[in-house]
Amino acid sequence: MASAELQGKYQKLAQEYSKLRAQNQVLKKGVVDEQANSAALKEQLKMKDQSLRKLQQEMDSLTFRNLQLAKRVELLQDELALSEPRGKKNKKSGESSSQLSQEQKTVFDEDLQKKIEENERLHIQFFEADEQHKHVEAELRSRLATLETEAAQHQAVVDGLTRKYMETIEKLQNDKAKLEVKSQTLEKEAKECRLRTEECQLQLKNLHEDLSGRLEESLSIINEKVPFNDTKYSQYNALNVPLHNRRHQLKMRDIAGQALAFVQDLVTALLNFHTYTEQRIQIFPVDSAIDTISPLNQKFSQYLHENASYVRPLEEGMLHLFESITEDTVTVLETTVKLKTFSEHLTSYICFLRKILPYQLKSLEEECKSSLCTSALRARNLELSQDMKKMTAVFEKLQTYIALLALPSTEPDGLLRANYSSVLTNVGAALHGFHDIMKDISKHYSQKATIEHELPTATQKLITTNDCILSSVVALTNGAGKIASFFSNNLDYFIASLSYGPKAASGFISPLSAECMLQYKKKAAAYMKSLRKPLLESVPYEEALANRRILLSSTESREGLAQQVQQSLEKISKLEQEKEHWMLEAQLAKIKLEKENQRIADKLKNTSSGQLVGLAQENAAVSNAAGQDEATAKAVSEPIQSTSLIGTLTRTSDSEVPDVESREDLIKNHYMARIVELTSQLQLADSKSVHFYAECRALSKRLALAEKSKEALTEEMKLASQNISRLQDELTTTKRSYEDQLSMMSDHLCSMNETLSKQREEIDTLKMSSKGNSKKNKSR
């Protein structure tokens, strides 16, 4: 078979090679013809060059002849100019000579005119010949270039074909050699396959026996252990609690929060739009403050005044829907019951839009009929009336699709599960349509506002109202664009999240089954919580050892602290005794100071008034400093003021020296008080430093123990994570290996069946041939 295929391929390639050789001969002939044509064209080009040179020579001779004639004409003109004055002098005497010169002049003029005409004719002929020669030369050059390029292309094609033929011949020879080698290998493989078939038959028998035993065992286990398959029937499968996807719930809550923010912005813009529209009706075309408006506009403004009762529930419904999506629930269309309330609120708002639409159209018609309305303003009003109709239609379309999305949570048969994705895509398209219509309304209303502002009767109130309406329309446009882009960006996620539910993604059968599933989910969560009973408090061995070390360190520090406390108590008792002693000394010094002050005051009565005042102030300062035991005081003297206690004593001694003992007592009391204060501060600092040192020592020991325990725990955690990853890898590998083994076994069984059938056919043929040979032998 292989040799026959090779022969067929070789014959096909030979036929193609013969065809290509015939084509090559034709191409060679074409190349030779083109070369001959190019040679003929080159000869023609040479002939044309020769004729061009001849014409150039004739042109040169003509130009030379023209120059000679021009010089001759100049000479004749000079002679004529010389002959004219002579002729004037000899008019009377030489009439015959004048006639002769006139005749010569006419002859010269005729000759000159002929030469000029001949020169012009020769110029024209030379120019035409030159242009024709250039044109022919350009044509011939372009034709020569094209022929050269074609010849080069043909030569390249010929070279490529020859190269291709040589490559195909080499390739065919290589293929022939490879096929011969392959045929030999196939014969060897056929012999090996015959040996393998015998082995496979034995393995097939063993595997058949093993698999039949396993099948009987598995069937007996299924019949005994599995009471029923709850995933087989959709009614039971809908009651299964799905796996809790916390990430899905958090993302759904985040998306619902974004939608709530967009709806809030849209509700605010709608409220502003309706309210400012009501204000505009009261102003234009008739101001209600000056004249009564029409009954139509009165009714229209009355209806617009009720817009909050229809618009606000949209925000409330979206808020309730956002609050219903929590982390513990399962958020799909069958469980979002609050979507029905939002759909009802949207339906009521659409009823409101339908109610105000005819009044709005009539109000625009009334504006068009007023005398203030121009043709441009009338055209804008007509465009706005069309836009308002489209806006109501888009809201109706959007409400229809949202009502369809709310059906699975109330009426399961109202919407098939296969249509969920198409309804969601239609909602996105409706939102984009709403955005486009709002852009048209914004454009047309801005044009209308600019036209109205140019009117001579436009008031400031109308201008501000139009600006407010424009800002609300722009806010509506932006809100619609944000909602449309938000929904289109999350559309794929909405469609993908519809499969979040019970096993096999069959979904919920009815809202009742979804509610039952949520109840089962709560019960399962409560059951899992009840299983997690708190363990009895027990201290591990390592923690107990660490606590023992802490206790030992704390007992050591406690003994040192007890000794320090005892020493500090002794010091405190001594200091209290010294304090009482110095308090008594201070009281005695105070009494002495009062007596000294009294004595000084008596003496001051006899001295001058200025000195009395200074001494009294100094003594008063000294008494205040001694009574309060402070380090600083104020003393006033005539030339200098000093703030220190010693300074006051020395300044007072200039006027009159007090007793030495009283002055030394004051200084002693002051320094003793300072010493007592500093010693108390020092003792307090010592006690605090000892306490902090003990605490730091204990904390450092605890920190060292904690770090050791932390390192041990991290090593245990690493080992545990490694074990977990190893077990997961082993599980996946075992699963894959088991699946691969099953697939290999099934493929092996199929191949063995095929080989067995082939061998049976070969055996039958051999039997038939052996029977025929035996019959022939018998007949012989």
C-alpha positions as a printed Julia matrix, in Angstrom:
780×3 Matrix{Float64}:
   0.0     0.0     0.0
   2.77    2.39    0.94
   4.65    1.76   -2.34
   1.43    2.31   -4.34
   0.84    5.62   -2.59
   4.43    6.65   -3.25
   4.07    5.78   -6.93
   0.83    7.78   -7.14
   2.45   10.79   -5.48
   5.51   10.49   -7.74
   3.32   10.35  -10.87
   1.38   13.45   -9.76
   4.59   15.32   -9.1
   6.01   14.26  -12.48
   2.88   15.55  -14.22
   3.16   18.85  -12.39
   6.86   19.06  -13.26
   6.1    18.5   -16.97
   3.41   21.21  -16.87
   5.8    23.63  -15.2
   8.5    22.85  -17.8
   6.05   23.66  -20.6
   5.15   26.91  -18.86
   8.87   27.64  -18.46
   9.41   27.32  -22.25
   6.52   29.73  -22.89
   7.97   32.22  -20.4
  11.4    31.96  -22.02
   9.88   32.74  -25.44
   8.09   35.72  -23.97
  11.31   36.99  -22.39
  13.19   36.65  -25.74
  10.4    38.51  -27.59
  10.47   41.27  -25.04
  14.25   41.54  -25.36
  13.9    41.85  -29.15
  11.25   44.54  -28.73
  13.5    46.41  -26.31
  16.4    46.25  -28.83
  14.14   47.6   -31.62
  12.97   50.39  -29.34
  16.58   51.28  -28.51
  17.35   51.56  -32.26
  14.32   53.78  -32.77
  15.51   55.9   -29.85
  18.93   56.3   -31.53
  17.26   57.35  -34.82
  15.17   59.9   -32.97
  18.29   61.25  -31.27
  19.97   61.7   -34.65
  16.97   63.55  -36.08
  16.91   65.72  -32.96
  20.55   66.62  -33.44
  19.9    67.58  -37.1
  17.02   69.8   -36.08
  19.2    71.44  -33.42
  21.87   72.18  -36.04
  19.25   73.71  -38.37
  18.0    75.76  -35.45
  21.5    77.06  -34.75
  21.98   78.08  -38.4
  18.61   79.85  -38.42
  19.44   81.77  -35.26
  22.77   82.85  -36.82
  20.95   83.97  -40.0
  18.43   85.91  -37.91
  21.24   87.72  -36.12
  22.79   88.74  -39.46
  19.45   90.02  -40.72
  18.9    91.97  -37.51
  22.31   93.68  -37.89
  21.5    94.52  -41.5
  18.15   96.01  -40.47
  19.94   98.16  -37.88
  22.37   99.45  -40.51
  19.51  100.28  -42.85
  17.67  102.12  -40.09
  20.83  104.16  -39.34
  21.19  105.08  -43.02
  17.53  106.05  -43.1
  17.99  108.29  -40.09
  20.96  109.99  -41.75
  19.13  110.44  -45.05
  16.06  112.11  -43.5
  17.77  115.45  -42.46
  19.53  115.61  -45.74
  16.26  115.19  -47.53
  14.75  118.11  -45.59
  17.51  120.42  -46.74
  17.31  119.39  -50.36
  13.51  119.09  -50.72
  13.27  121.52  -53.5
  16.36  120.43  -55.36
  16.26  116.62  -55.03
  12.76  115.25  -55.55
  14.11  112.45  -57.67
  16.53  111.28  -54.94
  13.73  111.22  -52.32
  11.56  109.05  -54.5
  14.46  106.67  -54.97
  15.07  106.41  -51.23
  11.34  105.83  -50.62
  11.33  102.97  -53.08
  14.43  101.44  -51.46
  12.76  101.75  -48.03
   9.64   99.94  -49.18
  11.78   97.19  -50.67
  13.71   96.84  -47.45
  10.5    96.76  -45.42
   8.99   94.01  -47.54
  12.19   92.02  -47.34
  12.32   92.47  -43.57
   8.67   91.44  -43.19
   9.27   88.26  -45.17
  12.31   87.4   -43.14
  10.38   87.94  -39.89
   7.51   85.71  -41.05
   9.95   83.04  -42.16
  11.73   83.28  -38.82
   8.44   82.86  -36.92
   7.46   79.89  -39.02
  10.82   78.26  -38.45
  10.53   78.91  -34.7
   7.1    77.26  -34.58
   8.32   74.26  -36.57
  11.35   73.89  -34.34
   9.24   74.12  -31.15
   6.71   71.55  -32.42
   9.5    69.19  -33.47
  11.21   69.6   -30.11
   7.98   68.89  -28.18
   7.2    65.87  -30.35
  10.71   64.56  -29.87
  10.5    64.99  -26.1
   7.11   63.24  -25.98
   8.33   60.33  -28.07
  11.51   60.09  -26.03
   9.52   60.0   -22.74
   7.2    57.32  -24.11
  10.09   55.23  -25.3
  11.94   55.62  -22.01
   8.86   54.63  -19.96
   8.21   51.68  -22.24
  11.86   50.64  -21.95
  11.67   50.82  -18.13
   8.48   48.74  -18.03
   9.98   46.18  -20.38
  13.13   45.96  -18.28
  11.1    45.49  -15.08
   8.93   42.85  -16.77
  12.02   41.07  -18.05
  13.51   41.13  -14.55
  10.25   39.79  -13.1
  10.08   37.05  -15.7
  13.69   36.12  -15.01
  12.96   36.03  -11.25
   9.91   33.82  -11.87
  11.98   31.49  -14.02
  14.72   31.31  -11.37
  12.14   30.67   -8.62
  10.46   27.92  -10.63
  13.72   26.17  -11.34
  14.67   26.44   -7.67
  11.27   25.1    -6.67
  11.54   22.17   -9.08
  14.94   21.22   -7.69
  13.64   21.47   -4.13
  10.56   19.34   -4.92
  12.77   16.7    -6.56
  15.05   16.6    -3.52
  12.06   16.5    -1.2
  10.49   13.63   -3.1
  13.69   11.66   -2.95
  13.94   12.27    0.8
  10.27   11.3     1.28
  10.85    8.14   -0.65
  13.76    7.19    1.58
  11.8     8.06    4.74
   8.78    6.05    3.61
  10.92    3.02    2.94
  12.37    3.28    6.44
   8.89    3.82    7.85
   7.53    0.76    6.09
  10.23   -1.33    7.7
   9.49    0.07   11.16
   5.76   -0.51   10.65
   6.41   -4.15    9.85
   8.4    -4.45   13.08
   5.64   -2.72   15.05
   3.06   -5.05   13.56
   5.01   -8.03   14.87
   5.26   -6.39   18.31
   1.54   -5.6    18.32
   0.71   -9.25   17.72
   2.71  -10.14   20.79
   1.06   -7.37   22.81
  -2.42   -8.49   21.84
  -1.84  -11.8    23.5
  -0.71  -10.04   26.68
  -3.65   -7.63   26.53
  -6.12  -10.49   26.26
  -4.81  -11.9    29.5
  -4.94   -8.45   31.17
  -8.45   -7.91   29.81
  -9.68  -11.06   31.45
  -8.12  -10.07   34.78
  -9.47   -6.52   34.6
 -12.92   -7.74   33.66
 -13.02   -9.98   36.68
 -11.68   -7.17   38.95
 -14.11   -4.53   37.66
 -17.09   -6.86   37.86
 -16.23   -7.54   41.53
 -15.87   -3.82   42.27
 -19.14   -3.05   40.5
 -21.04   -5.57   42.59
 -19.46   -4.2    45.77
 -20.26   -0.55   44.89
 -23.84   -1.45   43.9
 -24.37   -3.21   47.2
 -22.97   -0.17   49.12
 -25.22    2.24   47.17
 -28.28    0.11   47.75
 -27.57   -0.21   51.47
 -26.22    3.26   52.37
 -27.81    5.8    49.97
 -31.56    6.18   50.65
 -32.28    8.62   47.78
 -30.52   11.1    45.47
 -31.76   14.6    46.34
 -30.01   16.25   43.36
 -31.96   14.15   40.89
 -35.25   15.97   41.49
 -35.33   19.78   41.2
 -37.96   20.1    44.0
 -35.6    18.53   46.52
 -32.47   20.11   45.08
 -33.91   23.61   45.57
 -34.03   22.98   49.34
 -30.31   22.21   49.56
 -28.27   24.93   51.25
 -25.63   26.25   48.8
 -22.04   26.88   49.76
 -21.7    30.23   51.48
 -19.89   32.66   49.18
 -19.0    35.58   51.43
 -17.11   37.36   48.65
 -20.16   37.21   46.4
 -22.4    38.64   49.11
 -19.97   41.45   49.93
 -19.67   42.39   46.28
 -23.44   42.31   45.83
 -23.83   44.59   48.85
 -21.17   46.92   47.45
 -22.93   47.01   44.07
 -26.28   47.63   45.78
 -24.69   50.49   47.75
 -23.4    52.07   44.54
 -26.83   51.67   42.91
 -28.44   53.29   45.99
 -26.11   56.31   45.68
 -26.91   56.67   41.96
 -30.67   56.36   42.6
 -30.44   58.99   45.35
 -28.75   61.41   42.94
 -31.37   60.64   40.3
 -34.22   61.17   42.78
 -32.76   64.54   43.83
 -32.46   65.62   40.2
 -36.05   64.51   39.41
 -37.4    66.41   42.44
 -35.55   69.56   41.35
 -36.72   69.17   37.76
 -40.4    68.84   38.66
 -40.24   71.61   41.29
 -38.51   74.13   39.02
 -40.9    73.2    36.19
 -43.77   74.12   38.53
 -42.09   77.47   39.31
 -41.62   78.16   35.59
 -45.32   77.55   34.89
 -46.15   80.22   37.48
 -43.87   82.73   35.67
 -44.02   82.14   31.91
 -45.83   82.97   29.64
 -48.05   84.66   32.28
 -46.72   85.7    35.69
 -49.12   84.55   38.42
 -48.1    87.51   40.6
 -49.42   89.96   37.96
 -52.19   88.05   36.17
 -54.06   84.76   36.57
 -52.62   81.81   34.72
 -54.73   79.47   32.6
 -56.73   76.66   34.25
 -54.61   74.11   32.37
 -51.4    75.42   33.93
 -53.09   75.64   37.33
 -54.0    71.97   37.13
 -50.53   71.11   35.82
 -48.82   72.96   38.69
 -51.16   71.25   41.18
 -50.09   67.84   39.84
 -46.4    68.83   39.8
 -46.7    69.92   43.43
 -47.37   66.25   44.31
 -44.11   64.98   42.73
 -42.37   64.24   46.06
 -44.98   61.64   47.04
 -44.13   59.7    43.85
 -40.37   60.28   43.61
 -39.3    59.8    47.24
 -40.56   56.17   47.44
 -38.03   55.22   44.73
 -35.2    56.08   47.11
 -36.92   54.3    49.99
 -37.49   51.15   47.91
 -33.85   51.08   46.84
 -32.79   51.6    50.45
 -34.91   48.64   51.6
 -33.42   46.53   48.81
 -29.89   47.5    49.91
 -30.69   46.66   53.55
 -32.09   43.24   52.57
 -28.72   42.23   51.04
 -26.58   41.09   53.95
 -23.62   38.81   54.41
 -25.75   35.95   55.76
 -28.28   35.77   52.9
 -28.11   34.25   49.42
 -28.73   37.02   46.9
 -30.32   35.88   43.63
 -33.48   36.96   41.83
 -35.56   34.36   43.68
 -34.56   35.76   47.11
 -34.67   39.53   46.45
 -38.23   40.07   47.63
 -37.69   43.82   48.14
 -37.23   44.27   44.38
 -41.01   43.92   44.06
 -41.6    46.99   46.28
 -39.12   49.03   44.23
 -40.93   47.92   41.06
 -44.26   49.02   42.57
 -42.85   52.44   43.49
 -41.48   52.81   39.95
 -44.92   51.87   38.57
 -46.58   54.6    40.66
 -44.03   57.16   39.42
 -44.73   56.12   35.81
 -48.45   56.61   36.46
 -47.56   60.12   37.67
 -45.56   60.74   34.45
 -48.49   59.52   32.35
 -50.82   61.83   34.27
 -48.69   64.95   33.77
 -47.62   64.22   30.17
 -50.79   65.59   28.41
 -50.78   68.7    30.62
 -47.11   69.23   29.81
 -47.74   68.94   26.08
 -50.73   71.32   26.27
 -48.67   73.78   28.31
 -45.97   73.79   25.61
 -48.67   74.32   22.96
 -50.01   77.25   24.98
 -46.51   78.75   25.05
 -46.3    78.37   21.28
 -49.61   80.21   20.83
 -48.53   83.2    22.94
 -47.42   86.41   21.22
 -43.97   86.25   22.82
 -43.12   82.93   21.14
 -40.9    83.2    18.08
 -40.49   80.61   15.34
 -37.2    79.32   16.81
 -38.76   79.05   20.27
 -41.77   77.25   18.77
 -39.43   74.71   17.1
 -37.64   74.11   20.43
 -41.0    73.59   22.19
 -42.01   70.99   19.59
 -38.7    69.18   20.08
 -39.17   69.23   23.85
 -42.69   67.8    23.55
 -41.3    64.91   21.49
 -38.52   64.41   24.05
 -41.01   64.27   26.94
 -42.98   61.57   25.13
 -39.79   59.55   24.59
 -38.79   60.0    28.23
 -42.13   58.59   29.46
 -41.85   55.69   26.99
 -38.34   54.85   28.18
 -39.46   54.87   31.82
 -42.35   52.52   30.9
 -39.92   50.19   29.11
 -37.57   50.21   32.1
 -40.45   49.51   34.5
 -41.56   46.55   32.36
 -38.15   44.88   32.55
 -37.75   45.59   36.29
 -41.2    44.11   36.91
 -40.07   41.01   34.98
 -36.95   40.76   37.17
 -39.16   41.0    40.29
 -41.37   38.08   39.15
 -39.05   35.2    40.25
 -39.3    36.32   43.9
 -43.13   36.34   43.84
 -44.39   34.31   40.87
 -41.87   31.67   39.75
 -43.84   30.72   36.61
 -43.93   34.34   35.37
 -40.39   34.34   33.98
 -38.33   31.42   32.72
 -34.8    31.06   34.03
 -33.41   30.99   30.49
 -34.71   34.55   29.91
 -32.95   36.15   32.9
 -29.87   37.21   30.93
 -31.88   38.7    28.04
 -34.02   40.74   30.46
 -30.87   42.08   32.15
 -29.35   43.09   28.8
 -32.61   44.85   27.88
 -32.48   46.76   31.18
 -28.97   47.98   30.28
 -30.18   49.02   26.8
 -33.15   50.9    28.33
 -30.81   52.77   30.7
 -28.6    53.8    27.78
 -31.69   54.96   25.91
 -32.74   57.02   28.94
 -29.28   58.64   28.97
 -29.52   59.51   25.24
 -32.97   61.07   25.67
 -31.8    63.12   28.65
 -28.9    64.43   26.54
 -31.41   65.53   23.86
 -33.6    67.22   26.49
 -30.58   69.03   27.94
 -29.5    70.26   24.5
 -32.97   71.42   23.43
 -33.73   73.08   26.77
 -30.43   74.95   26.77
 -31.26   76.27   23.28
 -34.73   77.26   24.46
 -33.33   79.04   27.52
 -30.85   81.05   25.43
 -33.66   82.14   23.08
 -35.91   83.14   26.0
 -33.12   85.12   27.67
 -32.78   87.21   24.49
 -36.47   88.2    24.64
 -37.1    91.82   25.72
 -39.75   90.71   28.23
 -37.47   88.16   29.97
 -37.37   88.84   33.72
 -34.64   87.96   36.18
 -36.98   85.47   37.83
 -37.45   83.61   34.52
 -33.7    83.57   33.85
 -32.87   82.12   37.28
 -35.68   79.53   36.99
 -34.42   78.44   33.57
 -30.89   78.14   34.95
 -32.18   75.98   37.82
 -34.1    73.74   35.39
 -30.99   73.44   33.22
 -28.85   72.45   36.21
 -31.43   69.81   37.23
 -31.57   68.46   33.65
 -27.76   68.3    33.52
 -27.78   66.46   36.87
 -30.39   64.04   35.46
 -28.22   63.47   32.36
 -25.12   62.81   34.46
 -27.04   60.5    36.81
 -28.53   58.56   33.89
 -25.09   58.21   32.3
 -23.55   56.97   35.55
 -26.34   54.41   36.09
 -26.11   53.19   32.47
 -22.32   52.79   32.57
 -22.51   51.18   36.04
 -25.1    48.62   34.88
 -23.24   47.82   31.63
 -19.95   47.37   33.52
 -21.56   44.93   36.0
 -23.85   43.17   33.51
 -21.52   40.19   33.08
 -21.3    39.79   36.85
 -25.12   39.94   37.18
 -25.53   37.23   34.55
 -22.77   35.07   36.08
 -24.2    35.44   39.62
 -27.53   33.9    38.57
 -25.93   30.45   38.9
 -25.27   31.05   42.61
 -27.72   28.71   44.27
 -28.26   25.02   45.08
 -26.2    22.22   43.57
 -26.05   21.6    39.82
 -27.05   25.31   39.29
 -30.67   24.33   38.7
 -31.9    27.27   40.77
 -34.86   27.65   43.05
 -38.27   26.34   42.14
 -40.33   28.96   43.95
 -39.95   31.79   46.48
 -41.22   29.41   49.14
 -38.35   27.01   48.45
 -35.89   29.94   48.65
 -37.37   30.99   51.99
 -37.15   27.41   53.29
 -33.55   27.22   52.11
 -32.7    30.4    54.05
 -34.35   28.94   57.17
 -32.32   25.75   56.74
 -29.21   27.91   56.36
 -29.92   29.65   59.66
 -30.54   26.29   61.37
 -27.28   24.91   59.95
 -25.39   27.96   61.2
 -26.95   27.58   64.66
 -26.08   23.88   64.66
 -22.46   24.62   63.77
 -22.32   27.2    66.58
 -23.7    24.7    69.05
 -21.02   22.2    68.02
 -18.34   24.72   68.84
 -18.55   24.31   72.6
 -15.93   26.21   74.59
 -13.19   24.0    75.95
 -12.43   23.83   79.66
  -9.78   26.24   80.75
  -6.52   24.39   81.22
  -2.97   25.63   81.22
  -0.59   23.86   78.82
   2.66   22.46   80.16
   4.89   24.98   78.34
   2.78   27.92   79.5
   2.89   26.59   83.09
   6.7    26.44   82.91
   6.82   30.02   81.64
   4.47   31.17   84.42
   6.67   29.39   87.01
   9.71   31.29   85.75
   7.76   34.54   85.98
   6.68   33.7    89.55
  10.26   32.94   90.57
  11.49   36.2    89.1
   8.63   38.08   90.77
   9.38   36.49   94.21
  13.01   37.56   93.92
  11.99   41.07   93.06
   9.38   40.99   95.86
  11.99   40.24   98.52
  14.18   43.08   97.3
  11.2    45.38   97.24
  10.25   44.38  100.79
  13.73   45.29  102.02
  13.57   48.6   100.18
  10.13   49.33  101.66
  11.42   48.64  105.18
  14.39   50.95  104.68
  12.17   53.64  103.18
   9.78   53.35  106.16
  12.65   53.89  108.59
  13.8    56.91  106.62
  10.26   58.28  106.58
   9.95   58.0   110.36
  13.26   59.81  110.86
  12.25   62.5   108.42
   8.9    63.0   110.15
  10.69   63.53  113.48
  13.03   66.04  111.87
  10.04   67.69  110.26
   8.31   68.19  113.63
  11.53   69.59  115.08
  11.97   72.04  112.26
   8.3    73.03  112.42
   8.75   74.05  116.03
  11.9    75.92  115.11
  10.01   77.71  112.36
   7.24   78.78  114.79
   9.83   80.18  117.23
  11.57   82.02  114.37
   8.23   83.44  113.32
   7.53   84.75  116.83
  10.98   86.33  116.93
  10.4    87.9   113.54
   7.13   89.44  114.64
   8.84   90.96  117.69
  11.64   92.3   115.5
   9.15   93.8   113.08
   7.35   95.46  115.98
  10.62   96.93  117.23
  11.56   98.17  113.77
   8.15   99.73  113.31
   8.58  101.68  116.57
  11.95  102.96  115.45
  10.66  103.93  112.04
   8.27  106.41  113.57
  11.22  108.61  114.55
  13.05  108.51  111.16
  12.14  110.22  107.88
   9.01  109.34  105.98
  10.82  107.94  102.9
  13.12  105.71  104.88
  10.22  104.54  106.99
   8.32  103.42  103.96
  11.32  101.55  102.51
  12.12   99.78  105.77
   8.54   98.83  106.35
   8.33   97.27  102.89
  11.6    95.39  103.42
  10.49   94.06  106.79
   7.11   93.04  105.39
   8.88   91.13  102.61
  11.14   89.41  105.14
   8.16   88.42  107.29
   6.28   86.99  104.3
   9.31   84.97  103.22
   9.85   83.53  106.67
   6.17   82.67  107.21
   5.79   80.79  103.91
   9.29   79.07  103.94
   9.96   80.12  100.35
  13.34   80.68   98.74
  12.58   84.03   97.07
  11.04   87.34   98.2
  10.84   90.96   97.19
  12.56   93.84   98.96
  12.3    97.47   97.95
  14.99   99.98   98.83
  15.76  103.44   97.59
  18.57  102.76   95.06
  18.18   98.97   94.15
  15.53   96.23   94.26
  16.71   92.72   95.22
  14.58   89.53   95.01
  16.64   87.03   97.05
  16.09   86.46  100.75
  19.76   87.08  101.6
  19.66   90.29   99.61
  16.76   91.61  101.68
  18.6    90.84  104.89
  21.75   92.65  103.76
  19.81   95.67  102.45
  17.96   96.04  105.74
  21.24   95.84  107.59
  22.39   99.05  105.84
  19.74  101.1   107.59
  19.99   99.39  110.92
  21.64   96.09  111.81
  19.24   93.56  113.41
  20.31   90.88  115.8
  22.75   88.34  114.38
  20.83   85.43  115.76
  17.53   86.31  114.09
  19.24   86.65  110.68
  21.07   83.32  111.0
  17.83   81.63  112.06
  16.04   82.87  108.96
  18.81   81.63  106.63
  18.97   78.31  108.46
  15.21   77.8   108.24
  15.21   78.55  104.52
  18.02   76.13  103.68
  16.61   73.4   105.91
  13.27   73.64  104.17
  15.01   73.32  100.79
  17.04   70.34  102.02
  13.89   68.58  103.27
  12.14   69.15   99.98
  15.08   67.89   97.91
  15.56   64.8   100.1
  11.88   63.9    99.73
  12.1    64.27   95.96
  15.27   62.17   95.87
  13.69   59.39   97.93
  10.62   59.41   95.7
  12.8    59.18   92.6
  14.84   56.32   94.12
  11.72   54.34   94.97
  10.23   54.9    91.5
  13.5    53.89   89.8
  13.7    50.66   91.83
  10.08   49.88   91.05
  10.56   50.54   87.33
  13.76   48.47   87.29
  11.95   45.5    88.82
   9.06   45.83   86.38
  11.43   46.11   83.4
  13.34   43.04   84.54
  10.15   41.01   84.86
   8.86   42.26   81.5
  12.14   41.43   79.77
  11.93   37.87   81.11
   8.34   37.57   79.97
   9.28   38.99   76.54
  12.06   36.43   76.11
   9.7    33.59   77.02
   7.03   34.97   74.69
   9.48   35.2    71.79
  10.57   31.61   72.32
   6.96   30.44   72.38
   6.25   32.55   69.29
   9.1    30.94   67.36
   7.9    27.48   68.36
   4.34   28.31   67.29
   5.49   29.75   63.94
   7.46   26.58   63.24
   4.43   24.48   64.11
   2.24   26.64   61.89
   4.69   26.29   58.98
   4.74   22.53   59.43
   0.94   22.44   59.56
   0.61   24.57   56.4
   3.15   22.38   54.62
   1.25   19.28   55.66
  -2.01   20.82   54.46
  -0.54   21.77   51.08
   1.1    18.33   50.77
  -2.17   16.58   51.56
  -4.02   18.76   49.05
  -1.44   17.99   46.37
  -1.62   14.29   47.17
  -5.39   14.42   46.98
  -5.35   16.16   43.6
  -2.67   13.82   42.25
  -4.55   10.74   43.44
  -7.74   12.04   41.86
  -5.99   12.76   38.6
  -4.11    9.49   38.59
  -7.3     7.58   39.31
  -9.14    9.39   36.52
  -6.21    8.87   34.13
  -6.06    5.19   35.01
  -9.76    4.81   34.38
  -9.51    6.61   31.04
  -6.44    4.57   30.06
  -8.15    1.37   31.04
 -11.22    2.24   29.02
  -9.06    3.17   25.98
  -7.02    0.03   26.45
 -10.13   -2.09   26.59
 -11.45   -0.51   23.41
  -8.15   -1.07   21.59
  -7.99   -4.63   22.84
 -11.51   -5.29   21.62
 -10.55   -3.93   18.23
  -7.39   -6.03   18.05
  -9.31   -9.11   19.17
 -11.89   -8.6    16.48
  -9.12   -8.2    13.9
  -7.34  -11.31   15.13
 -10.59  -13.28   14.98
 -11.08  -12.18   11.39
  -7.5   -13.2    10.57
  -8.01  -16.56   12.29
 -11.21  -17.1    10.32
  -9.43  -16.29    7.09
  -6.57  -18.63    8.03
  -9.07  -21.35    8.84
 -10.81  -20.87    5.55
  -7.49  -20.96    3.69
  -6.38  -24.06    5.62
  -9.69  -25.77    4.8
  -9.25  -24.94    1.15
  -5.68  -26.28    1.17
  -6.8   -29.48    2.9
  -9.55  -30.0     0.32
  -7.06  -29.53   -2.5
  -4.67  -32.02   -0.91
  -7.48  -34.52   -0.52
  -8.52  -34.11   -4.13
  -4.91  -34.66   -5.19
